[in-house]
Amino acid sequence: MPIDPDKARGARLPDGESSYNQDKVILYHLGLGAGVPATDPKELEYTYEKNLKVLPSFAVVAGAGAIGGIAGGNIPGLQFNLASLLHGEQELILHEPLPVKADLVSSAHIPEVYDKGKAALVILEISGKEKQSGKPLFTNRFSLFIRGEGGFGGDSGPKAGNQPPDRAADGVVERKTLPQQALIYRLSGDKNPLHADPEFAKMAGFDRPIIHGLCSYGVVCKAIVDEVLDGDVAAVARYQARFAGVAFPGETYRVSYWKDGAKRILLQATSVERDAPIISNAVIELR
């Protein structure tokens, strides 16, 4: 069913309430591969309640409930086949460092729908704030490609940015994932069978289940926080990335980064085993 960009653009979803606690934070971190080695004091800050800290990328699961609204066809002008939906990019703005537990109120709307020719690009913006204080915590922008729904003559949207400079990277970090990485990560909320069911993965064109794009997003975030920011999760103010390819459980991520002045880190990630892109056009901006 064709989408109607004029109806979809500006549409708002009902506000939602949710909460998270230390256990959900730790489970998310484990889903990214935290806890290796298990007794490392720095890793225990991700996996043990004592001195627990929260990776900024946790905000993508803490406030992602509105995705169900768009997937359920509850937005006027956005009725489409879910099999045509691809997550293309993710932008996260941290207004405050994330607390280890919170009651949240989330609001979501569609600020823009772009025409990519063979696809429509729908921007879903979700903001989360603390329920009691009303203090804004984060803003997520999900860029969702809907294949076969373009060609309506609209603006094609901004061009991809955050290109690394034409020089050797300032540093390279490698992170090995677990064979069961996707099975752990899916417990943070994304139960798409593409990441667990071999038969479903084959129907989607993969020889085995793949890692969630937002899991890769978190793996890369953790690598930079640990190796470049000395573990300072509060230093991250913004994180934007494009999903350039898939990753498979058990693979090794090679994360290359370039410092762009004092407040920006450009980065990309590839699979060591396949020499294939996973994350591109990415930047972490610092406070």
N, C-alpha and C positions, 0 to 999 in steps of 0.2 A: 504494500500500500504506500503510495507516494507521501512523503512528508510535506507539510505546508510551513515553510520557513516564516512566513508572516505571522501565523498563529503561534508558532513555537517561540519565536524571538520575544524575550521579555517575560515569558511565562514563569510563574512562581509555583513551587511545590509547598505543601503544608509544612509548617515548622515541626520538628521532631525533637524528642528528648531521649537521651541515652546516658550511660555512665560507664566508666571503666575503673579498674582498681589495679593493684600491684600485680595480681596474677595475670591479668590480660596483657599488661606491659611486658612481663617476663616471657609469656608465651609468644608474643610478637617477636621479641628479641631472639628467642630460640628458633623461630621460624626463619630468621635471617642467618642462622649459623653461629650465634653468640654462644659463648661457653667453651671455647676451645683455645687453650687448655682449660679444663673445668675449674682448676684451683688458682688460675691466674687472677690476682687482685683486680686488675683492670676489667677482666671479663666478668667477674663476680658483681661488678657495679651494674651489669646488665641482667644478671640472672639470679640475684639473691636480694631479699628485701633490705638488708643492711646496706646503707649507702646507695640505694637504687637510684638510677637516673634514667631518663627517657629520651631515646633517639628522636630527633625532630620528625623523621619520616613516619613515626607512629601516628601522626595526625591523619594520614590517609586512610587508616582503618578506624580511628576513633570517631571520625565524622563522615563515614561513607554511606550511612544508611539511606540517603536520598537516591543513591544509585538504583535502589529497588523501585523507586517511583518512576524513573525513566524507563527501566527495563520492563516494568509492568504496563507500559502504555497509558499511564495516567496523565500525560501532558497533552493538551490539545495541539494537534498538528504534528505529533511525534509518534505516529503508529507505524511500526516497521518490523521486519523480520529480525529477531534477535541474532540469528546466525550471520547477519550482515554487519554486526557491530564489532569494531576493533578499537581498542584503547591506544591512541596514538601518542599523546604527550601528557605529562603531569607537571603542574606547577603548584608549589606549596609556599605560602607566606606564613611565617611564625611571628605573631604579634607579641607573644610572651613565650619564654621557655615552658615546656609542657610540665605540669605537675604529675606526680606519680599516681594520683587518682583524682577523678573529677566527675561531677554531674554536669552534663552538657545540654545546651539548647542549640540545635542546628537549623539553619535556614538555607534554602537552595533556590536558585533561579537559572534561567537560560539567558545569558547576556547577548549571545550572538550565535548565528548559524551561517556558516560560510559555504560557498559553492566551490568544490574541488573538481568539478567536471564529472568524473565517474563516481564521486562520493560527496556526501554532505558532511561537513565538519561541525559538530554541535559542541559548544562550550557549556559545560555544567559547572557552575560555581557554588560551592558549599562553604558556609562560614560557621564556625563553632565558637560559642562563648560559654563561660561558666554560668550555671543556672542562678546561683545565689547572688553573685556580685554583678553579673552582666558584663564582666570583663572579656573583651575579645581575645581568643587564644590563637586561632588559625583561620586561614582561608585556603581552600583547595580549589584548583581549576582543572577539571578533567576534560581533555580534548578527545572527543569520541567520533571516530570515522564511521559513517553509515554507508556501506558500499551500495552502489546502484541507485543512490538517492540524490545525486548531484545533477547539474545541467539545468538548474532553474534560473540561471542568469544573474546570480548575486555576486557580491564581493568574494574574492578567493581567499582573503585573509592575509595576515602578515607572513612574510617569508621566514624560514627557519634561521635562527641566529645562534649565538654562542659557539661560533666556529673556533676551534683551537688554532693557535698561531702556527705558521709554517716553520717550525723548529722542533728540536727534540723535546720531549716532555720533561718537566722539572722533576718528575718522580713517577714511579710505577709501583703499584701495590697489587698483590695477588691474593685472592680469597677462594679457597676450595669449598665447594658446597657438599652436602651430604646426599647419599642416594635417596633418602627419605625427606629431603628438604621441602618439596612441595606438599607432602602429606602433613608436615607440621604446620607450614604456613597457612594452609587452607583452614585450620582451626581458628584463625583470626577473623574469619568471616566470609571469605570467597570460596564457596563450595562448588564452583564450576567443575564438572567432571573431566574437563580437558586436562586438569592437573593431577588426576588420580586414576582415571579409568583408561587402560590401554586400548580397549576397543573404541571408546569414544574418541581418543586421540587419533586413532587410525582414520576414522571417518572425517576428522578435521584435517587430515593430510600429514600427520606426524607419526613416526614409527614408534613413539612412546610418549607418555605424558610430559608436558613442558612445565617449567617454573613460571609462576605468576609474574606478569610484568612489574607489578608493584612490589613483589618480593625482590626482584632485581634492583629496583629503585632503592629499596632499603639496604640491600647488601652493599651497594655502591656508596650510599650515604655513610654507613658505618665505617667502611674502609677509609673514607676521607676524614671523618671525625677522629678515628683512632690514630691514623698515621700522619695526618697533616695538622689537625687541630688539638693534638695531645689529649684527646678524649673529652674536649669541652663541648658538650651538646648544646649549651646555651649560646654558643657563638654563631649558630646558623640562623640567618634571618629569612632566607629565601632559597628554594631549591627547585630548579626546573630541569626537565630531561625529556628526551624523545626516545620512544621504544623502537630501536632500529632493527631488532631481530629477537629471536627467542633464545632461551637457555634451557638446558636439560639438567635434571638433578644429577649430582656427582661431578659436574663440570667445574673448572676453575675459571674465575673471572680475573681478567687482567685490567686493572683500572689505571689509566694514565691521566695525569693532571698537569695543568699549566697555571701558574700564579699570574693573574692579570691585575697588577696593582696590589694594594694592601687589602682590598675588600672583596675580591672576586677570585674564584678558583674554577677554571674551565676543565671539563673532564669528559672522558669517554670510557666505555668498557667493552671488551671483546672476550670471546671464548678462547682460552688457550688451546684446547683440544681441537677446535674446528677453525680457528683463526677467522671467526665470524663476528660481526658486530652485535652487541646486545643493547647498549645505551649510547646515544650520541647527542650532540647539540645540548650539552648539559652544563649547568653552572650552579655553584653554591656561592651565595652572597653572604657576607659576614656583617655582624652588627658593628 
